[in-house]
Amino acid sequence: MPVQHSLNFEPPPAASPPRGPSKRPPRKPSTSARRSALAAVLGLVLLGGALALVLFLNRPKSGPAAAAPAFSPPALVIAPEPPLRVREEIIAKGRTLSQILSGYGFTGVEIERLKTDIKPVFNLNKIIAGHRIRLFIDAEGSVRSLEYDMDNLRFLAVSRAGAGFKAEARAFPFETRIEFIWGIVEDNVISIFAKRNEQDILALTMTDLFAWDIDFYTELRRGDAFRMVYEKRYLEGKFVGYGHILAAEFINRGRAFQAYRFTYPDTGKADYFDRKADSVRKEFLRSPIPYAAITSGFSFSRFHPIQKVYTSHFGVDYGAREGTPVHATADGVVLSAGANGPAGNMVHLRHKNSYETMYLHLSRIFVAPGERVEGGKIIGLVGTTGESTGPHLDYRIKQGGNYVNPLSAKFAPVSPLRPEFKAEFEGRAKLGELLLDAPRWIARTVVR
């Protein structure tokens, strides 16, 4: 609103009408006339100043802050994209990726493009029955991305990239918790884990760790004891599987065996060592089938149930259900794998230090001649092929061409700890001992 100014000044007196010329000399203005003229001038100055002030106060202001308000359209509100729907499938046996994706609108050309684009990361032709696949679908019913569980640790994340696809392998965002378990053997180890609401696989993992020193079918005794620190993995608060065994001890017939996990800083490879820094792995596992019953031992004179004569039996027979996995007892190379007369389907391995092992009467074989295998690898399944009266494994060992008794042979440790990491391992082993002793120390403290 304009500022109102009130200016008060006295106007000059009206001039007298002009008279004719006069010869008298001009008279000097009187004092009152000079005052009136001065007042008039002052009034004009004040009027001009007032007008200038009014114009200054009402001038259009310059600069962004004083610019005339521009027209502002109403803000554009963008509605959020509706969340993607998730469809999860457990891949059925015999079902292919093409069959799955075609049910979600993928054309044959898109499926082939997907496989080609993703092959450097993962071969989608090798999806496994029982694994999960998740598809993320938009409001129009189009699959925007998908995930495939490659294993228990990683999943494949696939998304569209223009006309093609891109992918990467990602680790599941696990929460890892450290747990402790101990027990005293009454009948078998698995039952102890079951009573603690732990799965059989954890018990088998532990027994595999000590299987180089203990045959858990023939050498386990009532009163044997164990204690172990291990990892459990959770995803969104739900248990999804076990991690690594960090430290463990098993007392068998009064003998104590320890295993401490150590990861080499330079290679990232992990192994287990005892308190003396010797590898828990030996040249050979004590048994190719954990928890299998021995139905016939090593003998130079045994009655053959089919030939009906007494003859040498240079192996150990393990009775087990058909289809039970058979493990290679040491690192080696496959010399032969296939049918071998009375031995049925047989795998023959060569090992270092002139050792050989043979696995007879298999129902299936998973290795081929010339292939390198690691100790513990499943090389076949128990069967009853060849001269056999029922499902079992005939397991044999040779050294220098001569058969040796697998049950009485003594084998040395392999792959000792590298000397340059002995000090670091010592610290890890002490930590492992503390973890194993902590529950016992806490119990003593509580009792006191």
Sequence and secondary structure as in RCSB ss.txt:
>XXXX:A:sequence
MPVQHSLNFEPPPAASPPRGPSKRPPRKPSTSARRSALAAVLGLVLLGGALALVLFLNRPKSGPAAAAPAFSPPA
LVIAPEPPLRVREEIIAKGRTLSQILSGYGFTGVEIERLKTDIKPVFNLNKIIAGHRIRLFIDAEGSVRSLEYDM
DNLRFLAVSRAGAGFKAEARAFPFETRIEFIWGIVEDNVISIFAKRNEQDILALTMTDLFAWDIDFYTELRRGDA
FRMVYEKRYLEGKFVGYGHILAAEFINRGRAFQAYRFTYPDTGKADYFDRKADSVRKEFLRSPIPYAAITSGFSF
SRFHPIQKVYTSHFGVDYGAREGTPVHATADGVVLSAGANGPAGNMVHLRHKNSYETMYLHLSRIFVAPGERVEG
GKIIGLVGTTGESTGPHLDYRIKQGGNYVNPLSAKFAPVSPLRPEFKAEFEGRAKLGELLLDAPRWIARTVVR
>XXXX:A:secstr
                       S      HHHHHHHHHHHHHHHHHHHHHHHHHHHTS   SGGGS        
         EEEEEE  TT  HHHHHHTTT  HHHHHHHHHHHTTT  GGG  TT EEEEEE TTS EEEEEEE 
SSSEEEEEEEETTEEEEEEEE   EEEEEEEEEE SS HHHHHHHTT  HHHHHHHHHHHTTT  TTTT  TT E
EEEEEEEEEETTEEEEEEEEEEEEEEETTEEEEEEEEE TTT  EEEE TTS BS BSS S SSTT EEEE  EE
EEE TTT SEEEE SEEEE  TT EEE SSSEEEEEEEE GGG EEEEEE STTEEEEEEEEEEE   TT EE T
T EEEEEB  SS SSSEEEEEEEETTEEE TTT    B S   GGGHHHHHHHHHHHHHHHHHHHHHHHHHH 
